[in-house]
């Protein structure tokens, strides 16, 4: 009788342990999804300078139909970053503009009713050009910058790699955090980017 009681207690303890583990996983998943809903709400609001972080799995990243997430995933695939090495993806969209007006002393447009207001450019850059009688020239250029930031880990040798590939297989390796910043605007040349990881 005591043997059966011990077996039943062990089985019930095992079932309870598995149930608690499942409940913990489900609670973490629920909190993650709740956080994602709140962050999507922030993204869809009209507030500017609000940034939020979504917590997704690789499967969710491939499943979502959000255009920004698909572009980020495409950038990751272009860089040939493996799923297990991916740490974070980010998109930074910004634009800048500066208006200049030139007033000349001489009359350069002879018709008093002359006024020209035109827009020249494309998706990444455009210039609003305004010409007015008698001698006003207004220029308002606008640039759009879209940066994709891909953070991933990469295995590298601790010491400089050996020249012969077979020796490199036996060299000690460690994981290094790699951050790639890809500027999508063809007119912008990225001069420098720096990422600092704080070690605790």
Secondary structure by P-SEA (a helix, b strand, c coil): caaaaaaaaaaaaaaaaaaaaaaaaaaaaaaaaaaaaaaaaaaacccccbbbbbbbcaaaaaccccaaaaaaaaaaaaaccccccccbbbbbbbccbbbbbbbbcccccccccbbbbbcccccccccbbbbcccbbbbbbbbbbbbbbbbbbbbbbbcccccccaaaaaacbbbbbbbbbbbbccccccccbbbbbbbcc
